[in-house]
Amino acid sequence: MGAFLSVPLLSFILLPTMSSYATTLNILFFYMTWSTLVWSHPPLRVEILSTGAFRMFFFVLPSILFFLFDVLTPSAAVIVKAHGEAGLPGGRKRFKLRLKEFKIAGWSIFNVCLALVMQAAVEWFLTRFLRVRSAIRVSTRIPSPWTMMQDIFLGLLFREALTYLVHRYALHHPRSPLTKLHWAWYHELSLPFPLTAQYDHPLVYLVHKFLPIYLPAMFFRFHMLTYLAFIAAISVEETFSYSGYTFMPTNFFLGGIARRKEIHLLEAGEGNFGPWGILDWIWGTTIGETDIEEDVQNEIRDAQLGLRVREAMEANNRKVHVDTLRRNGTGRRR
């Protein structure tokens, strides 16, 4: 396990801030470490442990911290909740948490582990039983940044389509056998709170959450590093969009997703079936006050507002600097 922790995967995040010389060294160091990892461990072990580590780092740990923040300091958490006390894990009871909330957290973590088991089972079936190539490419050859971005973009589009179709026609269709399970589990929640992104009946979870992520990776046969970046992006999205907080890294990508998730629960599943809302917007199943088009406008407005604030702060700093110079100059003349 120590070999996996030594992989400098996060060095890619720091590369743009470094000089070209440091960047070259980091890329070389990363390639050598990744190659050593692939050569010294079976591909299945590399795939499952690295996927589990990314899920742990980008979803489980931050979601648990958010959950504990809501549970242990509800008086502080309620200030940053979009729906106030109703958005806390215990609802308006705040300090009176029931066993149900901790069961929800436990089932969410169980489902994350279940997805890893299913991924391992699929890879074992393909490579050991059918004797064919693995679904995810684990090789020493590192894909180019352009290839990674292209695969991730296509993967996210496929995930949007699969999630929308499954959610609308398999989980909210009166004749579907999964509808009753989905309503008995996920739709018992009043509002999303940390960790509920992975909460549902295990069978529903595999169909609704696991397959829309893993099938695009299988279809395009992602490189392992591409799949890890794909998992990281989705994990960050799920961590924030189900947190119930008012602060989001971006208003469009995460704030809009969070609002649609909340409205889906509040309106008893009448719409907002896709993660990004693209197909909801196309097929007219968007519900609530905002849709994806308004989210784009809000994002542009927020960006313009931030630019105006920075310009105003710079102008004020220049004015203060000039006034200081004038006072100092007057004092010297005296």
N, C-alpha and C positions, 0 to 999 in steps of 0.2 A: 504493500500500500504506500510505503514511503516513496517508491519510484514515481507514483502518480502525483503525489504532492510536490515533487521536485520539478515537474514539467512547468516551464515558465509561460503558461498560456496567457496570463494577464499581461505579459510584456507587449503584446500587440496593441493594448490600449494606450500604452505610454509611448509607442514609437513615434507618433506625429509630433510630440513635444521635444524629441531629442534631435541632436545633430545627425548628419548623414553618417558620420563615422560611428557614433554610438548605435545608430539604427542598424548598420551593417553587422556590427558585433552581436547585437541582440538577435538578429535574424539567424546568424550563423550559430549562435548558442542554442536558440530555439530548435533549429533543424537537427543539431547534433543530439540534443536531449530527446527530441521526439523520435528520432531514428533509433536511439538506444532503447527507448521505451518499447517501440514496436518490435525490435529484434529480440528483446529479452523477455517478452510476455506473449502469451497466445492472443490472437486478435479478438476473440470473444471476451477475454478478461479486460483488455484495453477498452473495448467498446462499452461494456456494462459499467465498469468502475468509473470511467471518465464521465459517462452520462449521468450516473448517480451523483458524482461529485459536483457537476454543474447544476443539477437539480437542487442539490443541498445548498450550494453556495448562492444561487440566484433566486430560489423560491422558498425552500423550507426554512432556512435560517432567518432571512428577513421577515418572512410571514410569521414565524414564531415570535420574533421580537416585537412585531406590530401587535400580535395577539396578546402577549404579556403586557405590553404598554396599555392596551385597552382594558385588560383585566385588573392590573395592579394599580394603575393610576387613572381611573375613569374620569375623575374631575378635571384632569389635564387633557385626556384624550377627547372628551366631549367637545372641547373648544375647536378641534380640527376635524371633527366629523361633519360630513356634508348634511346629515340628517339629525345632528345633535344626539340626544340620549337614545333615540330610536336606532341609531347606527352602531351602538355598542354591542358586544357579544351577548350581554344579558338584557339587551333592550332597555327599556326605561327603568328597569330595576337596578341597573348600574352595579351596586355592590353585592347584589343577591344573584350571583351566577348559579345556574343549575348544572346538574351533571350533563345535561344535553349539550351544552356548549363545548364541554371538554370531549364528549363523544364525537362531536362534529370535527374537532381538531384531530382526534385520533383516527377517524375514518379518512380524513384528508391525507394524512401522512401514510396510512395504509395503502391508499390508492396510488400514491407516488411509487411506493415499493412494488405494488402489483404491476404497474406499468413496466418497471425494470425487469420483473420476472417474465412478463409476457414478451418483452423484447429479447431477452436471453433465450426463451423457448423458441421463438421464431428463428433466430439465428442458428440455434442448435439443430433445429429441424432441417433448415436449408443446407447447412454445411456438413453435418454429421450423418443425417438420415438420407436426404436426397443427393448428397454429394455434389452440390452446385455451389456457385459463388455466394458470398454473404450479401445481405441486403445493404449494409453500410460498408464502404471501402475503407479498410484500415491498412494504409500503406505508408512508406517513408516519403513518398513523393507528395510535396505540399502544393495544394492548388493555388492558383494566382488569386489575388484579391478580387479581380473582375469576375472570375468564375464563381468564387464564393458568393459574391453579392448577387449574381444572376441566379444561382441556385436557390439562395435564400428568398429572393423576391418571388420566384415561381413557386417555391414551397409554401410561402405565406398565402399566395393566391389560391392554391389548391386547398390549403387548410381552411380558408374562408369559405370556399364553395362546399367542401365536405361537411364542415361544421354546420353551415346553414341548412343543408339538405337533411342531415341527421336530426338536427334540433327541431326543425319544422315538421318533418314528415315521419320521423321515428319516435320522437319524444313528446310531440303535441298532437298526434293524430289519434282520434278516438278508437281506431281499430288496432293500433300498435300495442303489442304486449309490453313494451318498455314505458309507455306513457304513465301507467299506474305507478310504476316504481319511481319514475322521475318526479312525479307529483308527491309521492309519499315521502321522498327524501329531500331533494333540493328545494322544492316549492313549499316546504314547511318553514323555510327561512322567511323572515320578514324583510330583511335587507342583507346584502353581502357584508361580510366582515373578514378580517385576515384569516387565511387558510381555506376559505370556502370555495376558492377557485377549483379545488380538487375534490370537493365534497359532492357525493352522489352515491347511489347504489353502485357497487363495484362493476356489475355488468353494464349498467348505463354509462359509467365512467369510461370503460374500455371502448365503447362504441362512440361516445360523444367527445372524449378528450384524447384518448390514446391513438386511435386509428387516424383521425385527421392530422395528427402530427407525424406518425410513423409511416403511413402510406405514401405521402409525397416524398419522404426520404428514400423509401424503397423504390418508388417509381423512377426517380431521377438518379438513384444510387449515389447519394451524397458521399463525399469524402468524410471521414470521421471528424476532421476539424470543421468542415462546413456544418455538419450535423450538430456539433457542440455550439457553434455560433447561433444556429437555428434554435436550439434548445434554450440558450441564454436569452435570446430576444423574446421568445414566448414566455419564459419564466418571469422576466422583468415586467412584461405586460400584465401577466396574471397577478403578480405580487401587488402592483399598484392599483389596477383596475378593480380588484375585489377588496381593497383595503377600506373603502368607505371614507377616505380622507379627502379634504378639500384641496390639499396641495398635490400637484402632479408634475413630473418633469416636463411634460408637454400637454397643452390643452387639447390638441387634435388627436394624437395617437392614443393617449392614455386617459385624458379627461373625458373625451367623447365616449370611449369604450366603457369607462366607469359609469357614466350617466345612463348609457343604454342598458347595462347590466342591472342597475338599480330599478329602472323603469320596467324592465322585463318582469322582475319579481313583484313590483308594486301593482302592475296591471295584469297580474295572473297569467303571464305568458301569452299575451295577445299579439306580440310582435317582438322585434329586435332579436332575431334568432342568430345572426352572424356576429363574430367578434368585432369586426371593423365596421359593420353596417353597410358595406358596399352593396351586397345583394338585397338587403332590406330596402335600401334606397331605390334600387332598380325595379324590384318587384312590388313596391308599395306596402311593405310590412313594417315600416318604421313607425314607432309610437313614441309619444312624448313631445316635449316642446322643441327639441332640437334634432336635426338629422345631420348626416355627414357633410352636406353642403354648408350648413351653418357652422359646423365645427371648423371647417377650413377657413371660413370668414373670421371666426373668433381667433383662430391661430394667427392669421395675418394681422388682425387688430392688436392682439397681444404683442406681436413682434414689433409693430409700429409704435405701440405705447412704450415698450422697453427701450426702443431707439430714442424716442423723444425724451424719456427720463434720463438716459445717459447723456444726451446732448445738453439737457438743462443742467445736470450736475457738473459737466465739464465747463459750461459757460459760467456757472456760479463759482467754481474753483478758480477760473481765470480772473473773475472779478475780485474775489477775495485776495488773490495774489497781487493784482495791480494795486488794490487799496493798501495792502501791507507795504508795498514798495513806496507808495506815495507818503505814507505816514513815516516810514523810516527816513525817506529823503527829507521831509519837513523837519524831522527831529535833528538831523545832522546840520541843516542850515541854521537852526537855532543855536 
